[in-house]
Amino acid sequence: MTSGSKVAMAIGDAGGISAELAARVLACPEANTGDLMVIGDRRLLERGAAEAGVALDLPVLRPDQTAGPLPERSFLVDLGNCDPEAVPQGQSSAEGGRASVQNFRAALLVAAAGHADVVFFTPFNKHAMRLAQPDYVDEIGFIDATIGATESGREFNVLDEVWNARVTSHIPLSEVAGRITEARVFDSLCLTDRIMRNAGYDRPRIGVAALNPHAGDGRNFGTEDEDILLPAIERARARQLAVTGPVPSDTVFVRAVKGEFDAVLTMFHDQGQIAMKLIGFDRGVTLIANYPFPIVTPAHGTAYDIAGQGIADLGATRNAVTLGRRLAAMDPRSDRPDTPAPLPELFARALDWGALPV
């Protein structure tokens, strides 16, 4: 492989467009710069290449063959864990979810051990992953358990025009207000500022979306914006962060797209996701940050409705792997082990279903 950063690339859900997107990445010179360690099933990738209409010239290694010198270009580690004939396209399945979990775990273990600087995956389907592993909640919880993280990551959605960070994410809407605290908002602002500085922003301008309509309308529509968000914003300003708000959430993204903010901090998942996908559905990237290495994926899902048709758009996927490389280069990791665990051992752990983290 190349001497620069390495990318551990997990093939996502077999029932959707993930294998097609993986094949398109490998066939795209802009996306495949020779640094990809692709992790998944060879048969599934071959099906994806056929759907995409591309020919792949890719070295294929079994897990036990990764102990020695690795290819000097992108290659596939064939886990042999997903027979395409056993996975129905266009729907979630336990078989597809099981392979997704194993591929993702392998990529995380490879990066945590120091063999890769970026984890990149084509889209997963959480329902399929729960069919295989009922206690799977979301990617962040799984990452924490897999690599033994001492601090949880946070999701960012990234477009050229604007970034979106969240205070809460994958929880019921009925629980959001109770999870919004001054400390959590303040910590989210500090993390957003730090991650964006690492990505090249000198002093990112952050607009904070209000929780309530019209930012509470002078306490008529709720008190959280004045009692919780505003004190957190004032603390952030005292730290010299460029923060504005609370800004009514129905205008904050309008102001951001017009150039006033580099990022919007939203209070809950769909408050930002709806806006970001309207602005750039085919371009957006999900970044999971606050780990020793960036974890990136296209912001869209598995697109079961077009699975197998060969029409998947590469835009967001190409942007994801490009962003991952850029972040790894701008903020090199300092935790690389002196003696990384051998790759065959890591792949064996990933395939050991009985040892999967809760």
N, C-alpha and C positions, 0 to 999 in steps of 0.2 A: 504494500500500500504506500501512498505518498507519505512524505516525511512531515507534513503539516498535521492539522487536526483530523481526527478520525470520527466518523459518524456511524453509530450503531443504529441501523434502520430496521424496525420491526414491521413486518407485514401485518396489516390489520384484519378486520372482519372479512371472512371468506364469502359471506352471503351478499356483500355489496360491491362497491367499486374499488376496494382497497388493493386487490391484486393488480387490477388494470392500472391504477395510479402508480403502484410500485414499478411496474414494467415501463410506464411512460417516463418516470424519473430516470431509470437506468438508461433509457434510450435518448435522453435529452442531454446534450453536452453541457448546457448551462447548469443543470442540476446534478449531473454525475461528473464530478471532477476527479474521480479516481480514488475517493476516500471512503467509500461506502462499504460497511460490513452488513450485508443484508441478512436478516434472520427470519426464517420461515420454512415453508415446504416448497421444494423445487417444483412439484406438480402443480401447485396453486399458482406459482409465479409463471409457469409456462402457459397456464390457461389465461392469466392476465395479459401476457404478451400476445397471445392469439386474439384476444378481444380487442386489444389496442392496435393490432396490425403492425407490430414492431418485432424485429429480430434482435435477440439478445446474445451477445458474446460475453459470457460471464463464467469465470471459474467457479466450480461448485465443490465444496468441501463437506464431508461429514463432520460432526462435532469432534470425533476422535482424531481427525486429521489436522486440527487447529493447534496442536502442540508445537509443531515445528514452524519454520519460516512461512509467512503468509504471502499471498500474491501481492505484487507491486501495483495492483490496481483494484478496483472494486470487485467484490466477490460475494458469493452466497454461502451461508452456512445452512445446509439442508437438515432441518430438524425432523423431517419425515413425519410430521404430526398433524397433517390436514389433507386427507384424500378429497379432492374436489368432488368426486362422485358421491361422497357421503354428506355433502353440505348443500342444501337447497339454496339456490340463488334467489334474491329478492325477499328474504325473510331471515329473522334471527334464528339461531339454532345453538344447542349446547355444544355441538362439534365445532362450529365456528368460534364460539366463545372460548372454548378450552384452548384452541390454538392461539387465539389472540392473547390470552392471559400468559401462556407459555412464552410466546414471542416477546411480549412486553417485558416479562420478568427477565428473560435472557439479556435483552438490550440494556436494562437497568443494571444488572449484575456486571455486565461487561464494562459499562461506563464507570460504575462505582469502584471497580477493581483497577481502573486506570488504563484500560485498553482502548477507550474511546473518550472523546471530549464533548460529544453531543449525542443525545438520544432523539431520534426522529421516528415517527410512526404514521402510517396511513390510517384512515379512520377506523376507530373501534365502535362497537355497539354495546352499550352498557347492559341492555337487556340480555343479549346473547352471553355476555360475560357472567351475568348473574345466573343464567340457566346452568352454566358450567360450575360456577363457584358462588353459591347463594349469598355469602357474606361480602361479596365485592360491592363496594359503595360507589367509589369514583377513583379517578386516576391518582389524586393526591394521597388519599389514604393508602392506596396500594403501593405507591412509591415510598411513602414513609416506612411502611412495614418491610418492604423488600430491601431497602438499603440501610435501614436502621437510622433514619434521619432524626436528628435531635430537634429540628425545627421544621414545621410543615411549609410546603411551598404555597404559592398563590398563582392563580391563573390570570393572564393578561391576554386580551385580544388586540392584535396589532394590524394596523393599516398604515400606509404611507401618510395619510392625512392626520390620523389620531390614534392614540392607544386608549384602551379601556382596562381599568383595574376595578376590582370588586372588594367590598368589605365582607359580604357573605356570598356564598356560591350555591352549592347543591344542597339546599335545604327547602322545606315547604315554605310557601309564601306566608303562611300563618305564623311562622316562627321568626320572621325577619326582624320585626321591630324589637323583639326581646334580645336579639343578638347584637344590635347596634349599640356599642358603648363608646365613650370618649376614647378610651385606650385603644380599642380596635380600629377606630377611624384614624387616630393619630399614627398608629403603627402602620396602617395601610398607606398613609401618605408618605411616611418615611421610606417604606419599602419601594413604593412606586418611584420616588425621587432617586433612590439608589440604583435600582435596576435600569432606569432610563439614562442615568449618567453613565453607567457601564456600557450602554448601547450607543453612546456618543452625544447625548444631549448635555449641553453645558449647565443649564439650569432649567429643567423642564417645568413648563407652566401647566399646573393641574387645576382643572375645574371640578369642584365637588358637587355632585348631583344631590339635590335635596331629597329627603325621604318622602315628604308629604306634598300634596298638590300646592303649587304656588309657594313652596318653601315654608309651608305652615300658615301663610297669610296672617302674620301677626298673631300666631297662636290659635287662630280660629279653626285650623284643620290639623291640629297636632302640635306637640311641644318639642319633639325630638330635634328638630332643626336648630332651634335656639338653645336648647338645654344640653345637647350632646354634640351635634356636628360643629356648631360655631366655636365652642371651647377647644375642640380638637384642631380646628383650622387655625385658631389663634396661637395654639402651642406650636403648630408647624411653622407659622410665620415667624415666631420668635426664634426658630432654628434657621431662619433665612430661606425657607422653602417658598417657592413662588406658587402660592395657593390662593384660589378665589372661591367664594361660596358662603353658604349653600346657594346654589343656582337652581332655579326650578328645572326639573328634569325634562320638561317638554321643550326647553330652549337650549339646554347646555350643549347638546351635540351640534345644534345649528351654529352656535358661537364657536365651537371647536373647529368645525369644518371651514368656517370663514377665517380661521387662523389665529383665534384668540388664545386657544389652549392647545398644548401638545398631547395632553391626556385628560380623560374624564374618569374620576373615581365614582363609581356607582355603588348603591347600597345593597343591591341584590342582583341575581343572575340576569333575568330578562330585562331589567331596566337598561342595561347596556347592550346585551346581545341583540335585541331587536333592532336598535339603532345601528349597530356595527354591521349587521348582516344586510340591512337596507342600503348602507353606504357602499359596501364592497363584499358581497357574498362570495364571489368567485376569486377574491384576492386575499381574504383575511387569514391570519395565522393565530393559532392559540399557542401561547408561550407559558409553560409552567416553570416558574423561576423560584429562586431562593434555595436552590440546591447547588452542589459543587459544579454541576454542569447543566447547560440549558436543555430543556425537553420541549420539543416543538412538534406541531401537527397542523394540518389545515383546519380552519375553524368550522368547516362544514362537516356533515355527517357521512354515513355510509351509502346514502342515495340508493336504497333498495329499488326504487321505482325505475332506475335506469341500469340496474346491474346486468351485465352481460351484453349490453348493446354497443360497447366500444365508443361511447360518446362522452366519457368523463373529461371534465376540464382540468388541465394540469395546473392552472394558475396559482391557486392557493397552496398546493402541495410543493410546487417549485419555490414559492416564496418562503415556505416554512423551512425547508432545508437550507436555503440561502441565509435566512435570519439566524438559524442555529449556528452556522459557521461563523457569521459575523460576530455574534455575541461571544463565542468561544475565543475568537482571535482578539477581541477588544478587552476581554476580562479573563485572561488565562488562569486556569485553576492552579491552586497551590497545594492541593491535598493528595497529589498522585502518589500511590504507594511505591516504595523503593523496589519491592518484590511483589508484583501483582499475582493474584491467584491464577493458575493455569486456565486457559480458555476451556479445555475439555471438561474440567471440573465445574466451571460456571454453567456450561450448557447442560450438564447432567443435573445440576441443582434446579435449573429452570424447568426441566422435563419431569422432575420428581413431583408428581401431583400431590402426594401425601405431605410434602414439605412446604406447600404454598402458604404464604402469610395470610393471616386473618385481616 
